[in-house]
Structure formats: C-alpha cells, structure tokens
Amino acid sequence: MITETNAVSFRQNLGEMINQVQYRHDSIVINKDGKPVAALIDAGLFGRIRRMQDRFDALSSRMASAFAGIPEEDGLAEIDAIVAEERSALARKG
C-alpha cells in the first residue's frame, strides 16, 4: 500500500512509518507544499530499483555507442517507423 503524508506529519511519526515500511512493506510518499518530494520504501525494493537503474544505464550506454555515428533525425525516423509497424501489428491482432 502507498501512503501519502506531509513532511511535518512524517517527522512527528517517523518511528511508526518506518515500522509500516519494514513490517507491512508499505511505501510512504512525503509531500511538501502539496507536492511529492521523497519516498520511504523498504530496503529490498530500493535494492531492486538500484539494480534496474544500473541495467538501464548500461543498456542506454550501449545503445548510445551503437548509434553514435547515425544522425539524430535518421535514428528518430527509424524508431518512429518501428513503433508504427508494431502498433499496426497489434491493431491487426486485436
């Protein structure tokens, strides 16, 4: 479950909220001036997010290297063509 709270309430109830995250595996979004500024999540989820970020960064780097010699317009046109082709294939199936 995801709970939202403001920063003042978070400070006042920190121990309880840590228990909520640790034992119930809830996540808490902390708002300041009505906008989300931080989140408290359990350490296992944080580890998975970090591993996913590392894999994403590695993939992005490999893609950037692979397409380094291609003009940006050509690369974007190729992506647009592939997206259109996939959407067309999905429309035919559905």
C-alpha positions in Angstrom: 0.0 0.0 0.0 1.2 3.5 -0.7 0.5 6.2 1.9 0.9 9.9 1.4 1.8 12.3 4.2 3.2 15.8 4.6 6.7 16.5 5.9 5.6 17.7 9.3 3.5 14.6 10.0 6.3 12.4 8.7 8.8 14.0 11.2 6.3 13.5 14.0 5.5 9.9 13.2 8.9 8.7 11.8 9.2 5.6 14.0 5.7 4.4 13.2 6.2 5.0 9.5 9.5 3.1 9.5 7.7 0.2 11.1 4.9 0.4 8.4 7.6 0.2 5.7 9.6 -2.5 7.4 6.9 -4.9 8.5 4.0 -4.2 6.2 6.1 -3.4 3.2 4.2 -0.2 2.6 5.6 2.8 0.8 5.2 6.3 2.0 5.3 9.4 -0.2 6.3 12.6 1.6 4.7 15.8 0.3 5.9 19.3 0.9 3.6 22.1 -0.1 1.3 19.5 -1.6 4.0 18.1 -4.0 5.7 14.8 -3.6 9.4 15.3 -2.7 10.6 12.0 -1.3 9.5 8.4 -0.6 10.3 5.9 2.1 10.4 2.4 0.8 11.7 -0.9 2.1 15.4 -1.7 1.6 14.6 -4.7 -0.6 12.6 -2.6 -3.1 15.3 0.0 -3.0 17.9 -2.6 -3.9 15.8 -3.8 -6.9 15.3 -0.3 -8.1 19.0 0.4 -8.0 19.8 -2.8 -9.9 17.2 -1.9 -12.5 18.7 1.6 -12.8 22.2 0.1 -13.3 20.9 -2.2 -16.0 19.0 0.7 -17.7 22.1 2.9 -17.6 24.2 0.1 -19.1 21.7 -0.5 -21.9 21.4 3.2 -22.6 25.2 3.5 -22.8 25.4 0.5 -25.2 22.6 2.0 -27.4 24.3 5.4 -27.5 27.5 3.8 -28.6 25.8 1.7 -31.2 24.0 4.7 -32.7 26.8 7.2 -32.3 27.5 7.5 -36.0 23.9 7.9 -37.1 22.4 11.4 -37.4 19.7 12.0 -34.8 17.0 12.6 -37.4 17.7 9.3 -39.0 17.6 7.5 -35.7 14.3 9.1 -34.7 12.8 8.3 -38.0 13.8 4.6 -37.6 12.3 4.5 -34.2 9.1 6.1 -35.4 8.9 3.5 -38.2 9.3 0.6 -35.9 6.7 2.0 -33.4 4.2 2.4 -36.3 4.9 -1.1 -37.5 4.4 -2.6 -34.0 1.2 -0.6 -33.5 -0.1 -1.8 -36.9 0.7 -5.4 -36.0 -1.1 -5.1 -32.6 -4.2 -3.5 -34.3 -4.4 -6.4 -36.8 -4.3 -8.9 -33.8 -6.8 -7.1 -31.8 
